[in-house]
Amino acid sequence: MEVDESTGWICVPRVWVAHDIGRALNPTLVRGQIEGSVYMGVGEALMEEQAYRRLPPRLSNALVHKCPSMLEYKSLTSLDMPEVFTELVEDPDPNGPFGAKEVGQDRSCR
C-alpha cells in the first residue's frame, strides 16, 4: 500500500492471493472469481462509506443512510484496480465433485 502524505490518497499497487480450490475445473473462471473478490474487497476498504444521519424525532428518530442515492456510491475503476497475482493451490477434496472445492463463496456451515 502506498499513501500520498500530502493528499492522504491511498493506492494499492498490487495484491498477491493464494487460494486452496481443490481441483480447478476451469482455471480461467476460478481466477476471475478470485480477482473479482479482490476488486470488491479493495473497493469496500478504500472507497465505500456507511454514513448515517438521524431522522427528526417527529418522524421516527431512526438512523438512515446519509446519501441513499446510487449517484453517491463510489467503486473502483479499471485505473484504481491493483495488479493481482493469483496462485491456485490444488489440493483435491475427496468429497467435492471431481475433487473441486468452492471459490469465492463462504461455506462456513459445512
All heavy atoms as an XYZ file, in Angstrom:
857
protein
N       0.841     -1.157      0.000
C       0.000      0.000      0.000
C       0.899      1.237      0.000
O       1.907      1.294      0.680
C      -0.910     -0.028      1.227
C      -1.817      1.141      1.322
S      -3.126      1.007      2.534
C      -2.273      0.642      4.024
N       0.494      2.230     -0.755
C       1.217      3.492     -0.813
C       0.278      4.621     -0.399
O      -0.898      4.621     -0.770
C       1.723      3.745     -2.228
C       2.676      2.669     -2.737
C       2.941      2.777     -4.225
O       2.303      3.616     -4.895
O       3.778      2.017     -4.709
N       0.791      5.568      0.385
C      -0.010      6.698      0.836
C       0.678      7.996      0.423
O       1.853      8.192      0.703
C      -0.195      6.678      2.372
C      -1.008      7.880      2.832
C      -0.838      5.382      2.826
N      -0.055      8.859     -0.257
C       0.451     10.183     -0.594
C       0.213     11.056      0.635
O      -0.935     11.390      0.965
C      -0.302     10.738     -1.800
C       0.214     12.100     -2.244
O       0.763     12.849     -1.391
O       0.065     12.418     -3.427
N       1.275     11.414      1.337
C       1.143     12.135      2.596
C       0.562     13.535      2.437
O      -0.035     14.073      3.363
C       2.491     12.190      3.310
C       2.947     10.824      3.781
C       4.254     10.877      4.547
O       4.608     11.956      5.059
O       4.912      9.826      4.626
N       0.693     14.122      1.261
C       0.157     15.475      1.075
C      -1.360     15.461      0.857
O      -2.046     16.411      1.214
C       0.857     16.174     -0.091
O       0.603     15.495     -1.297
N      -1.886     14.387      0.267
C      -3.327     14.332     -0.012
C      -4.060     13.295      0.835
O      -5.280     13.350      0.958
C      -3.578     13.985     -1.493
O      -3.073     12.677     -1.752
C      -2.940     15.006     -2.412
N      -3.324     12.324      1.373
C      -3.961     11.228      2.105
C      -4.503     10.142      1.189
O      -5.125      9.196      1.632
N      -4.250     10.280     -0.116
C      -4.747      9.316     -1.093
C      -4.010      7.988     -0.925
O      -2.787      7.953     -0.876
C      -4.564      9.858     -2.508
C      -5.264      9.033     -3.529
C      -4.688      8.157     -4.380
C      -6.659      9.013     -3.802
N      -5.642      7.578     -5.173
C      -6.865      8.084     -4.831
C      -7.764      9.673     -3.265
C      -8.125      7.799     -5.343
C      -9.012      9.394     -3.775
C      -9.182      8.467     -4.807
N      -4.767      6.903     -0.849
C      -4.198      5.567     -0.661
C      -4.234      4.824     -1.985
O      -5.244      4.819     -2.687
C      -4.989      4.784      0.401
C      -4.907      5.499      1.739
C      -4.471      3.357      0.516
C      -5.825      4.935      2.797
N      -3.127      4.162     -2.321
C      -3.033      3.366     -3.545
C      -2.556      1.965     -3.180
O      -1.596      1.805     -2.433
C      -2.051      4.026     -4.515
S      -1.769      3.050     -6.003
N      -3.243      0.970     -3.701
C      -2.820     -0.418     -3.531
C      -2.283     -0.849     -4.894
O      -3.062     -1.124     -5.806
C      -3.993     -1.314     -3.088
C      -3.547     -2.759     -2.966
C      -4.581     -0.812     -1.777
N      -0.960     -0.886     -5.072
C      -0.407     -1.179     -6.399
C      -0.510     -2.646     -6.818
O      -0.647     -2.946     -7.995
C       1.049     -0.746     -6.293
C       1.357     -0.767     -4.844
C       0.075     -0.511     -4.117
N      -0.447     -3.573     -5.854
C      -0.525     -4.996     -6.217
C      -1.019     -5.813     -5.035
O      -0.847     -5.436     -3.881
C       0.800     -5.510     -6.749
C       1.961     -5.449     -5.807
C       3.314     -5.669     -6.484
N       3.667     -4.639     -7.436
C       4.140     -3.433     -7.113
N       4.314     -3.101     -5.877
N       4.447     -2.555     -8.034
N      -1.627     -6.947     -5.373
C      -2.162     -7.869     -4.369
C      -1.749     -9.276     -4.774
O      -1.836     -9.647     -5.947
C      -3.713     -7.786     -4.302
C      -4.276     -8.851     -3.383
C      -4.159     -6.402     -3.868
N      -1.304    -10.059     -3.793
C      -0.984    -11.459     -4.022
C      -2.028    -12.303     -3.310
O      -2.333    -12.065     -2.140
C       0.396    -11.804     -3.466
C       1.517    -11.224     -4.252
C       2.196    -11.821     -5.269
C       2.096     -9.930     -4.096
N       3.169    -10.965     -5.751
C       3.124     -9.797     -5.047
C       1.847     -8.851     -3.230
C       3.897     -8.663     -5.163
C       2.597     -7.715     -3.356
C       3.616     -7.629     -4.310
N      -2.573    -13.296     -4.027
C      -3.608    -14.149     -3.467
C      -3.250    -15.606     -3.730
O      -2.901    -15.964     -4.856
C      -4.987    -13.870     -4.119
C      -6.049    -14.767     -3.529
C      -5.377    -12.430     -3.991
N      -3.336    -16.438     -2.691
C      -3.221    -17.895     -2.849
C      -4.524    -18.481     -2.329
O      -4.967    -18.152     -1.225
C      -2.038    -18.439     -2.066
N      -5.181    -19.317     -3.138
C      -6.484    -19.845     -2.762
C      -6.492    -21.360     -2.959
O      -6.196    -21.858     -4.038
C      -7.559    -19.195     -3.643
C      -8.938    -19.290     -3.095
N      -9.507    -20.471     -2.672
C      -9.881    -18.346     -2.899
C     -10.725    -20.253     -2.248
N     -10.981    -18.953     -2.376
N      -6.832    -22.090     -1.893
C      -6.957    -23.548     -1.974
C      -8.315    -23.862     -2.580
O      -9.350    -23.669     -1.952
C      -6.833    -24.156     -0.570
C      -7.003    -25.671     -0.585
O      -7.136    -26.273     -1.678
O      -7.016    -26.258      0.514
N      -8.317    -24.312     -3.819
C      -9.558    -24.516     -4.542
C      -9.862    -25.982     -4.812
O     -10.804    -26.285     -5.528
C      -9.514    -23.756     -5.878
C      -8.230    -24.109     -6.635
C      -9.573    -22.285     -5.679
C      -8.468    -24.425     -8.039
N      -9.069    -26.896     -4.242
C      -9.271    -28.296     -4.583
C      -8.686    -28.524     -5.960
O      -7.512    -28.292     -6.190
N      -9.498    -28.948     -6.898
C      -9.047    -29.086     -8.290
C      -9.726    -28.000     -9.110
O     -10.937    -27.817     -9.025
C      -9.416    -30.472     -8.828
C      -9.044    -30.628    -10.301
C      -9.080    -32.050    -10.778
N      -8.018    -32.794    -10.115
C      -8.196    -33.985     -9.547
N      -9.369    -34.553     -9.549
N      -7.181    -34.602     -8.986
N      -8.955    -27.295     -9.909
C      -9.503    -26.219    -10.751
C     -10.157    -26.840    -11.982
O      -9.462    -27.288    -12.892
C      -8.406    -25.256    -11.157
N     -11.480    -26.880    -12.007
C     -12.178    -27.426    -13.166
C     -12.116    -26.460    -14.341
O     -12.090    -26.878    -15.493
C     -13.632    -27.740    -12.813
C     -13.818    -28.734    -11.659
C     -15.294    -28.969    -11.393
C     -13.097    -30.039    -11.944
N     -12.111    -25.161    -14.057
C     -11.979    -24.138    -15.089
C     -11.103    -23.016    -14.519
O     -11.611    -22.061    -13.924
C     -13.353    -23.600    -15.504
C     -13.270    -22.681    -16.689
O     -12.284    -21.977    -16.881
N     -14.316    -22.673    -17.500
N      -9.775    -23.139    -14.662
C      -8.859    -22.166    -14.048
C      -9.125    -20.709    -14.420
O      -8.957    -19.818    -13.589
C      -7.484    -22.609    -14.548
C      -7.649    -24.048    -14.887
C      -9.059    -24.187    -15.369
N      -9.584    -20.447    -15.633
C      -9.860    -19.064    -16.038
C     -10.999    -18.473    -15.212
O     -10.902    -17.343    -14.720
C     -10.203    -19.001    -17.540
O      -9.101    -19.534    -18.285
C     -10.492    -17.576    -17.974
N     -12.070    -19.239    -15.044
C     -13.190    -18.751    -14.234
C     -12.809    -18.641    -12.764
O     -13.261    -17.729    -12.070
C     -14.405    -19.664    -14.398
C     -15.094    -19.614    -15.754
C     -16.282    -20.573    -15.780
C     -15.547    -18.212    -16.089
N     -11.978    -19.562    -12.281
C     -11.528    -19.503    -10.887
C     -10.738    -18.218    -10.650
O     -10.973    -17.494     -9.681
C     -10.673    -20.740    -10.538
C      -9.989    -20.571     -9.196
C     -11.524    -21.994    -10.544
N      -9.808    -17.909    -11.538
C      -9.033    -16.667    -11.400
C      -9.945    -15.440    -11.457
O      -9.771    -14.487    -10.700
C      -7.962    -16.579    -12.482
C      -6.820    -17.528    -12.276
C      -5.785    -17.421    -13.399
N      -4.843    -18.514    -13.334
C      -3.837    -18.590    -12.478
N      -3.641    -17.608    -11.616
N      -3.026    -19.623    -12.476
N     -10.925    -15.465    -12.333
C     -11.870    -14.355    -12.427
C     -12.653    -14.163    -11.140
O     -12.877    -13.039    -10.695
N     -13.075    -15.265    -10.522
C     -13.809    -15.184     -9.265
C     -12.931    -14.604     -8.162
O     -13.360    -13.755     -7.381
C     -14.301    -16.578     -8.869
C     -15.199    -16.609     -7.670
C     -16.583    -16.073     -7.954
O     -17.032    -16.066     -9.089
N     -17.257    -15.612     -6.927
N     -11.687    -15.054     -8.102
C     -10.757    -14.570     -7.077
C     -10.447    -13.095     -7.295
O     -10.476    -12.292     -6.353
C      -9.466    -15.417     -7.075
C      -9.786    -16.837     -6.589
C      -8.385    -14.778     -6.216
C      -8.659    -17.833     -6.796
N     -10.171    -12.706     -8.531
C      -9.851    -11.306     -8.813
C     -11.065    -10.408     -8.601
O     -10.934     -9.263     -8.173
C      -9.267    -11.175    -10.214
C      -7.887    -11.814    -10.282
C      -7.282    -11.860    -11.669
O      -7.782    -11.145    -12.567
O      -6.305    -12.608    -11.841
N     -12.264    -10.930     -8.837
C     -13.475    -10.180     -8.526
C     -13.614     -9.939     -7.029
O     -14.056     -8.880     -6.591
N     -13.202    -10.922     -6.228
C     -13.230    -10.759     -4.777
C     -12.232     -9.697     -4.328
O     -12.512     -8.929     -3.399
C     -12.916    -12.090     -4.086
O     -13.908    -13.039     -4.374
N     -11.076     -9.646     -4.987
C     -10.088     -8.597     -4.683
C     -10.689     -7.236     -5.009
O     -10.592     -6.294     -4.220
C      -8.769     -8.821     -5.456
C      -7.849     -7.619     -5.333
C      -8.079    -10.085     -4.978
N     -11.331     -7.134     -6.164
C     -11.976     -5.877     -6.573
C     -12.973     -5.418     -5.507
O     -12.976     -4.258     -5.095
C     -12.687     -6.079     -7.919
C     -13.630     -4.974     -8.295
C     -13.158     -3.818     -8.899
C     -14.992     -5.079     -8.042
C     -14.018     -2.788     -9.240
C     -15.858     -4.061     -8.381
C     -15.375     -2.922     -8.978
O     -16.213     -1.907     -9.307
N     -13.826     -6.336     -5.057
C     -14.833     -5.987     -4.056
C     -14.188     -5.592     -2.725
O     -14.598     -4.628     -2.087
C     -15.806     -7.144     -3.844
C     -16.643     -7.469     -5.066
S     -17.681     -6.111     -5.629
C     -18.815     -5.984     -4.280
N     -13.165     -6.333     -2.301
C     -12.515     -6.060     -1.026
C     -11.770     -4.743     -1.009
O     -11.880     -3.958     -0.050
N     -11.013     -4.465     -2.064
C     -10.271     -3.200     -2.132
C     -11.243     -2.029     -2.220
O     -11.077     -1.013     -1.553
C      -9.277     -3.193     -3.317
C      -8.669     -1.824     -3.522
C      -8.187     -4.218     -3.096
N     -12.295     -2.184     -3.016
C     -13.293     -1.125     -3.131
C     -13.978     -0.841     -1.806
O     -14.157      0.313     -1.419
N     -14.346     -1.902     -1.092
C     -15.003     -1.715      0.200
C     -14.071     -1.053      1.205
O     -14.472     -0.163      1.954
C     -15.467     -3.069      0.743
C     -16.266     -2.965      2.016
C     -16.832     -4.286      2.453
O     -16.968     -5.207      1.628
O     -17.147     -4.410      3.649
N     -12.814     -1.475      1.212
C     -11.858     -0.933      2.182
C     -11.499      0.531      1.909
O     -11.335      1.311      2.835
C     -10.588     -1.777      2.187
N     -11.383      0.911      0.647
C     -10.880      2.244      0.320
C     -11.931      3.265     -0.091
O     -11.695      4.461      0.032
C      -9.843      2.146     -0.805
C      -8.588      1.339     -0.502
C      -7.660      1.367     -1.705
C      -7.897      1.856      0.738
N     -13.077      2.810     -0.595
C     -13.994      3.769     -1.203
C     -15.398      3.788     -0.627
O     -16.082      4.798     -0.724
C     -14.081      3.504     -2.703
C     -12.734      3.558     -3.392
S     -12.847      3.353     -5.138
C     -12.726      5.046     -5.660
N     -15.843      2.690     -0.063
C     -17.221      2.645      0.398
C     -17.341      3.241      1.795
O     -16.496      3.019      2.641
C     -17.744      1.213      0.384
C     -17.820      0.654     -1.016
C     -18.375     -0.749     -1.072
O     -19.058     -1.171     -0.124
O     -18.115     -1.421     -2.072
N     -18.396      3.981      1.986
C     -18.618      4.634      3.270
C     -20.056      4.403      3.700
O     -20.986      4.521      2.894
C     -18.366      6.139      3.153
C     -18.628      6.885      4.427
C     -18.448      8.386      4.276
O     -18.423      8.871      3.137
O     -18.359      9.058      5.296
N     -20.237      4.060      4.950
C     -21.574      3.913      5.513
C     -21.812      5.094      6.447
O     -21.577      5.012      7.642
C     -21.697      2.584      6.269
C     -21.590      1.359      5.389
C     -22.784      1.242      4.450
O     -23.914      1.504      4.819
N     -22.512      0.863      3.217
N     -22.232      6.207      5.896
C     -22.510      7.401      6.693
C     -24.012      7.460      6.962
O     -24.828      7.218      6.068
C     -22.062      8.644      5.940
N     -24.354      7.771      8.188
C     -25.759      7.798      8.589
C     -26.147      9.161      9.127
O     -25.314      9.947      9.542
C     -26.020      6.735      9.669
C     -25.763      5.337      9.191
C     -24.531      4.719      9.392
C     -26.748      4.625      8.522
C     -24.293      3.439      8.942
C     -26.525      3.345      8.073
C     -25.295      2.749      8.282
O     -25.066      1.485      7.836
N     -27.437      9.390      9.135
C     -27.996     10.592      9.757
C     -29.235     10.157     10.534
O     -29.837      9.135     10.235
C     -28.343     11.644      8.715
C     -29.404     11.201      7.727
C     -29.628     12.253      6.635
N     -30.451     11.712      5.578
C     -31.781     11.743      5.553
N     -32.456     12.314      6.539
N     -32.453     11.228      4.547
N     -29.588     10.917     11.539
C     -30.765     10.591     12.338
C     -31.955     11.397     11.834
O     -31.852     12.592     11.589
C     -30.510     10.886     13.811
C     -31.613     10.345     14.705
C     -31.235     10.282     16.156
N     -30.118      9.442     16.477
C     -30.148      8.108     16.579
N     -31.262      7.458     16.327
N     -29.070      7.441     16.906
N     -33.071     10.710     11.650
C     -34.295     11.397     11.254
C     -34.797     12.254     12.411
O     -34.521     11.939     13.575
C     -35.374     10.381     10.866
C     -35.150      9.634      9.556
C     -36.237      8.584      9.364
C     -35.114     10.578      8.375
N     -35.530     13.302     12.098
C     -36.094     14.119     13.183
C     -37.008     13.279     14.076
O     -37.698     12.380     13.583
C     -36.900     15.197     12.438
C     -36.350     15.206     11.056
C     -35.849     13.834     10.779
N     -37.033     13.573     15.381
C     -37.854     12.782     16.313
C     -39.325     12.709     15.925
O     -39.968     11.691     16.148
C     -37.672     13.509     17.650
C     -36.387     14.249     17.517
C     -36.253     14.586     16.072
N     -39.847     13.748     15.275
C     -41.266     13.713     14.896
C     -41.545     12.648     13.829
O     -42.666     12.201     13.668
C     -41.733     15.092     14.432
C     -41.045     15.582     13.188
C     -41.537     16.990     12.791
N     -40.672     17.588     11.828
C     -40.634     17.280     10.532
N     -41.435     16.367     10.059
N     -39.787     17.878      9.717
N     -40.482     12.229     13.089
C     -40.658     11.185     12.075
C     -40.440      9.793     12.664
O     -41.244      8.909     12.478
C     -39.707     11.413     10.892
C     -39.971     12.654     10.055
C     -38.930     12.790      8.957
C     -41.360     12.568      9.442
N     -39.296      9.590     13.333
C     -39.057      8.289     13.970
C     -37.774      8.251     14.771
O     -37.551      7.321     15.516
C     -39.009      7.166     12.940
O     -37.770      7.182     12.263
N     -36.888      9.222     14.586
C     -35.593      9.266     15.268
C     -34.667      8.117     14.840
O     -33.696      7.808     15.503
C     -35.791      9.272     16.791
C     -34.628      9.945     17.498
O     -33.986     10.821     16.938
N     -34.365      9.537     18.720
N     -34.992      7.462     13.741
C     -34.201      6.326     13.253
C     -32.945      6.799     12.530
O     -32.875      7.931     12.042
C     -35.030      5.483     12.305
N     -31.967      5.906     12.442
C     -30.776      6.170     11.632
C     -31.050      5.702     10.208
O     -31.545      4.597      9.998
C     -29.566      5.416     12.185
C     -28.909      6.001     13.419
C     -27.800      5.079     13.908
C     -28.345      7.372     13.132
N     -30.729      6.551      9.252
C     -30.868      6.201      7.835
C     -29.586      6.595      7.118
O     -28.791      7.374      7.631
C     -32.086      6.914      7.187
C     -33.385      6.448      7.821
C     -31.955      8.421      7.284
N     -29.388      6.055      5.921
C     -28.207      6.440      5.152
C     -28.210      7.934      4.877
O     -29.240      8.510      4.546
C     -28.157      5.685      3.821
C     -27.633      4.305      3.966
N     -28.425      3.206      3.825
C     -26.397      3.851      4.270
C     -27.716      2.116      4.011
N     -26.473      2.479      4.282
N     -27.039      8.525      5.010
C     -26.894      9.965      4.774
C     -27.176     10.302      3.315
O     -27.833     11.275      3.004
C     -25.485     10.397      5.168
C     -25.259     11.883      5.113
C     -23.886     12.242      5.635
C     -23.649     13.725      5.572
N     -22.319     14.062      6.048
N     -26.631      9.498      2.399
C     -26.828      9.696      0.956
C     -27.377      8.400      0.370
O     -26.598      7.550     -0.091
C     -25.520     10.057      0.271
S     -24.773     11.564      0.879
N     -28.698      8.210      0.367
C     -29.256      6.935     -0.084
C     -29.295      6.759     -1.604
O     -29.884      5.828     -2.106
C     -30.670      6.963      0.502
C     -31.004      8.404      0.577
C     -29.711      9.109      0.873
N     -28.667      7.624     -2.357
C     -28.688      7.557     -3.813
C     -27.481      6.788     -4.343
O     -26.370      6.931     -3.848
C     -28.678      8.978     -4.387
O     -28.415      8.939     -5.767
N     -27.692      5.998     -5.382
C     -26.582      5.292     -6.028
C     -25.648      6.269     -6.743
O     -24.538      5.914     -7.111
C     -27.105      4.254     -7.026
C     -27.723      3.035     -6.356
S     -26.582      2.185     -5.253
C     -25.506      1.391     -6.413
N     -26.080      7.508     -6.938
C     -25.215      8.511     -7.559
C     -24.033      8.856     -6.655
O     -23.004      9.325     -7.120
C     -26.006      9.775     -7.883
C     -27.109      9.604     -8.926
C     -27.928     10.885     -9.030
C     -26.527      9.211    -10.261
N     -24.182      8.624     -5.369
C     -23.114      8.893     -4.409
C     -22.225      7.685     -4.156
O     -21.235      7.775     -3.458
C     -23.719      9.350     -3.070
C     -24.556     10.596     -3.166
C     -23.743     11.800     -3.602
O     -22.575     11.924     -3.177
O     -24.270     12.618     -4.375
N     -22.597      6.529     -4.700
C     -21.866      5.291     -4.457
C     -20.571      5.279     -5.258
O     -20.570      5.511     -6.456
C     -22.735      4.096     -4.852
C     -22.140      2.775     -4.500
C     -22.266      2.265     -3.220
C     -21.440      2.035     -5.443
C     -21.727      1.040     -2.880
C     -20.892      0.818     -5.120
C     -21.042      0.323     -3.839
O     -20.499     -0.894     -3.508
N     -19.474      5.034     -4.589
C     -18.169      5.023     -5.254
C     -17.672      3.588     -5.363
O     -17.798      2.798     -4.436
C     -17.147      5.835     -4.451
C     -17.586      7.254     -4.156
C     -17.681      8.078     -5.417
C     -18.023      9.506     -5.108
N     -19.134     10.029     -5.806
N     -17.113      3.256     -6.492
C     -16.491      1.947     -6.672
C     -15.238      2.122     -7.530
O     -15.032      3.152     -8.160
C     -17.460      0.957     -7.321
O     -17.842      1.418     -8.598
N     -14.412      1.095     -7.525
C     -13.154      1.152     -8.276
C     -13.400      1.262     -9.775
O     -14.370      0.709    -10.292
C     -12.335     -0.110     -8.021
C     -11.855     -0.391     -6.605
C     -11.128     -1.724     -6.560
C     -10.956      0.708     -6.114
N     -12.513      1.939    -10.449
C     -12.487      1.908    -11.912
C     -11.320      1.012    -12.310
O     -10.549      0.556    -11.456
C     -12.275      3.315    -12.504
O     -10.936      3.747    -12.191
C     -13.284      4.310    -11.969
N     -11.153      0.773    -13.573
C     -10.037     -0.052    -14.023
C      -8.690      0.600    -13.667
O      -7.698     -0.088    -13.455
C     -10.117     -0.303    -15.527
O     -10.102      0.921    -16.227
N      -8.660      1.914    -13.571
C      -7.426      2.608    -13.208
C      -7.094      2.448    -11.722
O      -5.944      2.596    -11.319
C      -7.520      4.088    -13.563
C      -7.707      4.399    -15.047
C      -7.912      5.897    -15.253
C      -6.537      3.892    -15.851
N      -8.109      2.180    -10.889
C      -7.901      2.012     -9.452
C      -7.532      0.584     -9.076
O      -7.024      0.337     -7.992
C      -9.177      2.370     -8.681
C      -9.631      3.784     -8.915
O      -8.766      4.680     -8.872
O     -10.835      3.999     -9.133
N      -7.822     -0.362     -9.951
C      -7.637     -1.773     -9.635
C      -6.150     -2.121     -9.567
O      -5.382     -1.807    -10.471
C      -8.331     -2.620    -10.707
C      -8.325     -4.081    -10.458
S      -9.249     -4.524     -8.994
C      -8.955     -6.284     -9.007
N      -5.732     -2.758     -8.460
C      -4.324     -3.141     -8.352
C      -4.000     -4.319     -9.274
O      -4.888     -5.035     -9.740
C      -4.191     -3.555     -6.881
C      -5.550     -3.978     -6.476
C      -6.497     -3.121     -7.272
N      -2.722     -4.495     -9.510
C      -2.262     -5.675    -10.244
C      -2.441     -6.870     -9.304
O      -2.065     -6.811     -8.137
C      -0.800     -5.498    -10.623
C      -0.240     -6.593    -11.467
C       1.197     -6.323    -11.894
O       1.830     -5.385    -11.367
O       1.683     -7.065    -12.752
N      -3.051     -7.947     -9.792
C      -3.356     -9.103     -8.943
C      -2.549    -10.311     -9.410
O      -2.573    -10.665    -10.590
C      -4.863     -9.433     -8.968
C      -5.163    -10.632     -8.078
C      -5.684     -8.230     -8.543
N      -1.833    -10.917     -8.467
C      -1.087    -12.147     -8.727
C      -1.830    -13.269     -8.015
O      -1.929    -13.263     -6.781
C       0.341    -12.037     -8.198
C       1.140    -10.952     -8.857
C       1.175     -9.676     -8.324
C       1.838    -11.205    -10.023
C       1.897     -8.666     -8.926
C       2.565    -10.203    -10.650
C       2.595     -8.926    -10.094
N      -2.378    -14.205     -8.779
C      -3.206    -15.267     -8.211
C      -2.495    -16.607     -8.312
O      -2.046    -17.000     -9.392
C      -4.553    -15.352     -8.951
O      -5.175    -14.072     -8.909
C      -5.459    -16.378     -8.324
N      -2.394    -17.283     -7.185
C      -1.815    -18.631     -7.136
C      -2.924    -19.602     -6.764
O      -3.556    -19.475     -5.714
C      -0.692    -18.689     -6.092
C       0.023    -20.005     -6.026
C       0.829    -20.315     -7.279
O       1.361    -19.380     -7.906
O       0.918    -21.511     -7.636
N      -3.184    -20.563     -7.660
C      -4.198    -21.579     -7.385
C      -3.523    -22.760     -6.692
O      -2.613    -23.371     -7.242
C      -4.861    -22.037     -8.677
C      -5.511    -20.943     -9.522
C      -6.157    -21.550    -10.750
C      -6.510    -20.151     -8.714
N      -3.967    -23.052     -5.478
C      -3.434    -24.179     -4.712
C      -4.391    -25.340     -4.928
O      -5.549    -25.290     -4.498
C      -3.328    -23.832     -3.209
C      -2.818    -25.019     -2.424
C      -2.449    -22.605     -3.007
N      -3.919    -26.372     -5.617
C      -4.786    -27.503     -5.923
C      -4.503    -28.669     -4.981
O      -3.499    -29.354     -5.107
C      -4.626    -27.918     -7.380
C      -5.122    -26.840     -8.336
C      -5.318    -27.347     -9.749
O      -6.234    -28.158     -9.959
O      -4.529    -26.940    -10.614
N      -5.406    -28.841     -4.029
C      -5.380    -29.946     -3.082
C      -6.762    -30.585     -3.157
O      -7.686    -30.164     -2.462
C      -5.081    -29.426     -1.666
C      -5.053    -30.541     -0.633
O      -4.789    -31.702     -1.011
O      -5.310    -30.247      0.542
N      -6.947    -31.592     -4.039
C      -8.280    -32.142     -4.300
C      -9.018    -32.587     -3.031
O      -8.446    -33.184     -2.137
C      -7.997    -33.334     -5.209
C      -6.716    -32.979     -5.889
C      -5.921    -32.230     -4.854
N     -10.293    -32.246     -2.979
C     -11.180    -32.604     -1.879
C     -11.875    -33.915     -2.244
O     -12.598    -33.975     -3.239
C     -12.216    -31.493     -1.681
C     -13.134    -31.738     -0.503
O     -13.140    -32.858      0.047
O     -13.856    -30.805     -0.123
N     -11.681    -34.977     -1.453
C     -12.300    -36.265     -1.793
C     -13.829    -36.216     -1.767
O     -14.485    -37.054     -2.397
C     -11.765    -37.220     -0.727
C     -11.275    -36.367      0.380
C     -10.898    -35.057     -0.228
N     -14.409    -35.241     -1.091
C     -15.867    -35.132     -1.018
C     -16.455    -34.174     -2.047
O     -17.667    -34.089     -2.188
C     -16.294    -34.667      0.386
C     -15.876    -35.659      1.449
O     -16.014    -36.861      1.273
N     -15.334    -35.158      2.540
N     -15.609    -33.444     -2.752
C     -16.087    -32.474     -3.739
C     -16.250    -33.118     -5.100
O     -15.641    -34.147     -5.401
N     -17.065    -32.507     -5.964
C     -17.224    -33.035     -7.319
C     -15.908    -32.949     -8.095
O     -15.363    -31.859     -8.246
C     -18.308    -32.151     -7.931
C     -18.273    -30.890     -7.118
C     -17.825    -31.286     -5.743
N     -15.400    -34.086     -8.529
C     -14.134    -34.171     -9.256
C     -12.969    -33.599     -8.457
O     -11.969    -33.172     -9.016
C     -14.225    -33.472    -10.617
C     -15.354    -33.970    -11.464
C     -16.500    -33.211    -11.616
C     -15.275    -35.207    -12.098
C     -17.556    -33.675    -12.379
C     -16.328    -35.679    -12.865
C     -17.470    -34.919    -13.011
N     -13.102    -33.549     -7.128
C     -12.046    -33.043     -6.265
C     -12.069    -31.539     -6.071
O     -11.196    -30.970     -5.421
N     -13.088    -30.870     -6.626
C     -13.162    -29.407     -6.538
C     -13.688    -28.956     -5.186
O     -14.396    -29.679     -4.494
C     -14.055    -28.860     -7.646
N     -13.311    -27.731     -4.815
C     -13.870    -27.037     -3.655
C     -14.489    -25.750     -4.175
O     -14.357    -25.412     -5.348
C     -12.762    -26.688     -2.646
C     -12.062    -27.888     -2.066
C     -10.951    -27.445     -1.127
C     -10.143    -28.628     -0.655
N      -9.012    -28.216      0.178
N     -15.141    -25.014     -3.312
C     -15.746    -23.750     -3.738
C     -14.670    -22.673     -3.840
O     -13.625    -22.766     -3.220
C     -16.843    -23.318     -2.769
C     -16.341    -22.883     -1.418
C     -15.998    -24.018     -0.457
O     -16.392    -25.156     -0.643
O     -15.297    -23.717      0.512
N     -14.958    -21.654     -4.625
C     -14.074    -20.498     -4.707
C     -14.946    -19.250     -4.719
O     -15.922    -19.170     -5.445
C     -13.154    -20.538     -5.945
C     -13.927    -20.530     -7.236
C     -12.163    -19.389     -5.935
N     -14.611    -18.295     -3.843
C     -15.338    -17.036     -3.808
C     -16.625    -17.061     -3.005
O     -17.288    -16.075     -2.895
N     -16.964    -18.182     -2.438
C     -18.158    -18.274     -1.622
C     -17.789    -18.855     -0.267
O     -16.876    -19.676     -0.161
C     -19.205    -19.186     -2.281
C     -19.636    -18.729     -3.644
C     -20.364    -17.407     -3.599
O     -21.084    -17.111     -2.661
N     -20.168    -16.588     -4.629
N     -18.504    -18.459      0.769
C     -18.240    -18.942      2.115
C     -19.184    -20.092      2.435
O     -20.400    -19.934      2.374
C     -18.436    -17.801      3.129
C     -18.189    -18.254      4.554
O     -17.467    -19.263      4.728
O     -18.689    -17.603      5.466
N     -18.624    -21.216      2.740
C     -19.423    -22.368      3.160
C     -19.029    -22.723      4.576
O     -18.574    -23.816      4.855
C     -19.192    -23.539      2.217
C     -19.811    -23.312      0.850
C     -19.698    -24.494     -0.059
N     -20.016    -25.733      0.629
C     -19.668    -26.921      0.170
N     -19.028    -27.033     -0.957
N     -19.976    -28.009      0.819
N     -19.208    -21.791      5.500
C     -18.749    -21.988      6.873
C     -19.619    -22.963      7.652
O     -19.225    -23.444      8.704
C     -18.690    -20.645      7.598
O     -19.949    -20.026      7.564
N     -20.816    -23.289      7.169
C     -21.686    -24.201      7.911
C     -21.562    -25.628      7.372
O     -22.479    -26.407      7.432
C     -23.124    -23.717      7.864
S     -23.751    -23.452      6.192
N     -20.436    -25.965      6.849
C     -20.155    -27.275      6.273
C     -20.252    -28.377      7.270
O     -19.786    -28.360      8.343
C     -18.737    -27.231      5.732
C     -18.602    -27.725      4.391
C     -17.195    -27.465      3.945
N     -16.908    -28.435      2.918
C     -15.805    -28.522      2.285
N     -14.837    -27.710      2.569
N     -15.636    -29.387      1.357
